[in-house]
């Protein structure tokens, strides 16, 4: 082992870390804003709109982030939609952040006792005023812990962007390793930088495909290599992931409702 290689490549790794931070900030801004809006849409009186929003959220939450990246960057070009690497990574991760943030919003709002809404309406406040003046100020405090957890997960998952060619910390480490042939030291240094980034802020079986494990995402990739139909096959894989994950979401929702009963 030679730790001088870390010192020699530290500047390059920090450039990658800066790119990681920029990617994470962009996704946090877009994904959080969209998640707040989508989360509040789930409480609109229009039942059809609420169901449509819930369906979109469940589909995105049930799809691994790696598969979202592959679908947007490799699948969409099959139907004529080509997105460069950086915007593709931002879009995929923002969708993931939007879906999970909306669940945080929904859970926090529903955790406020219904009696407070009834009391506020009895004083003459409209539904919007009740939400803005009574419910949201309390719900925001309850959103904070799970939201910070999401931010930490997001910073680490920006490493997936390296797979489609985005220059960030993991890719910087990979390129440094190709030059120096010192994977242990450089991956350890990258892990330490990620730890620092995540500490400041205070799924996936599909990731196994990266190191050659045969699972659903890898099966889709191998099928695409044989058939050259990425859009249809990534969409099918996403549907299978949805079928696997949706029952768990339903069970979690039922358990949450039972806990809310007096």
N, C-alpha and C positions, 0 to 999 in steps of 0.2 A: 504493500500500500504506500502511496505517496500523496501526502496532503498538500504538497506544494502545487499540485495540479489544480486544487480548489482555489488557491490564491491567484494563480495565473488566469483562471477563467471566471473569477468572481464578478468582474465588471460585465462580462457577457451575460452571466446569470442574472445580475441585477437589472440589466436591460430587459430581459425576459420577465422579471418580476414587475417591472414598471408597466410593461404591456399587459400583464395579468391584472394588475390593479386597475388599469384603464378599462379593460374589458369588463371587469367585475362592476366598476362604478357605472358604466353605461347600461349594463343589464339591470343593475339594482334600480336605477332611475326609471327606466322604461318598464321593467317588470313590476315594480312596486306600484307605480302610478296606474298601470293597467289592472293590477290585482285589486287595488282599492275600488276601482270603478266596477269591475266584474263582481267583486264580493258584495257590493251594495246593490247591484242589479238583481241579486238573488232574493232580495226582499221587496221587489216591486210588486204591486198588486196584480199586474198582468201575469197570469199563471203560465201562459205559453212562453213568454220571454224568460221567466225564471227557470222553466224546465230546459229551454234551449241553452241557457248559460250554464246550468248544472251539467248538461250532457257534454258540452265543450270542455269544461273543467275536468270532468271525470276521464274523458278520453286522453287529455294531455297528461294528467297525473298518472294514468295507467301505462303511459308510453315511456320507456327509458330515455333519458336525455341523449344517450349515444345514438339511439335509433332516430330521435328527432333531428339530430345533426346530420345523420346519413340521409334521411328523407329529404331534408331541405337542400342539402348541398349536392347529393348524387341523384335523388329521385325526381325533384322538380325539373331539372333540365330535360328529362324524358318527355315532358309535356311543353317544352319551350320556355320554361322560366329558369333563367340562369342568375344566380346570386353569388357575388364574390365571397371569398373565404371569411373575411372579417364580418361583413353584414350577416352572412349566413349563421355564424356562431352567435352573434348578438341576437338574431331573431329566434333561434332555437332556444337559447338560454332564457330569453325574455318570456317566451311562451311558458317554459317550465316555472319561472319565477312568478309569472302572472297567476298560473293555476294554483300554485301552493300558497301564495299570498292571499288569494281570494278565499281559500279554505281557512286561513288564519283569521281573516276578517269575519267570515261567517260564524266561526266558532266563538269568537269574542263577543259579537253582537248577540248571538243566541244565549250566551252565558249570563247576560243581564236579566234579572228577574222580570217576568212579564208584568208584574204589578207596577213597576216603575213606568212602563209605557202607558198603562191604563190611568195611572195617577196624573201623568203629564197631559194626556188627552182630556182628562176631566177638568183641567184648568183652562182649557180653550186652545192649547197648542195644536197646530196642525201636525200631520204625520211627519213632514219634513223637518219642522221645528223640533219635534220630539226626538227625532234621530240626531239632529245636529247639536241640540243643546243639552239633552239628557243622556242619550244612549252612547253616542260616540265618545264623549270625554271619558266615560268609564271604560268603554271597550278598548280604547287606545292603550290604556295601561296594561290591559290583559293581553293585547297583541304583542307587546314588546318582547317577552322571553322567547316565544316560538319564532318570531320574526328574526331575532338575532341568530337563532339556530339555523334558519334558512340561509341567512347571509354567509355564515361560516361554511355551510355545505356548498354554496354557490362558488365561493372563492376557490375551494378545492376542485370543484368540477369544471372550472375553466380549463383545467389541464386537458380535458377531452378535445378542446379546440385544436390542439396540436395534430390530431388525427387527420383533419381536413386541411392542414397547412398553415394555420394561424401561428405567427411567431409569439410565443409567450414562454413562461418559465420552463414548463416541461420540454418544449421543443428546443429551447436554449440548452437545457441539460443534455438532450439527445445529440444535438449537433456538437457540443463540447466533447461528449463521449466518443463520437465518431472520429474526432481529431486526436484524442489523447489515449483512448482505450483504457479509461479508468472509471468504469461504471459505478463501483461501490462508493467511492468518495464523492462523485458529482451528484448521484441520485440522493445521497445523504445530505449534501449541501442544499439541494433543491427542496428536500423535505423540511429542512430547518427553516428555509425562507418561507415556505407555505405555513409552517407552524407560527412564524412571526406575524405573517399577514392575518391569519385566523385569530390569533391571540389579541391582536389590535381590535378586531371586531367584537370581541366580547365585552348506488342502489343496484347497487344494481348488479344482478348476475350478468347483465349484458356486457359489463366491463371485462369479464373473463374471456370474451372473444378476442380481445386485443392480444392476449398471450397464447392464443391457440386452443382454448377450451371450446369444445363443440357444444353450443347451446343455441337458442332460437335466433339470436342476432347473427351468429356465425353461419347457421343454416341458411338464413336469408342471403348473406353475402355470397356463399358458395353457389346458391341457386341463381343469383344474379350473374355470376361469372359464367355460368353455363348458358343462360337464356338471354342475357342483356336486356332485362326488363326490370330496372330498379324501382320505378314508380309503383308498379302493381305489387311487387314482392315485398317492398318495405311497408306498403299500406297493409298487406295481409299480415305481416309480422306484428305491426302495431295493433291490428284487430285481435290477434291472438293474445298479445300482452294485456289488452283491455279485458278480454274474457277471463284471464287469470287474475287480474287485480281488482276488477269491479266488485266481485262478491265480497272481497275483504273490505272495500270501502263501504259497502252496504252494511256489513256487520258492525263496522266501527261507528257508522252513523246511528244505528239502532242502539248500540251501547251508550252512545253519547246522549241520546234522547231519554233513555231509561235513567241515566244519572241526573238529568235535569228535572225529573218528576219530583214533586214534593213528598 
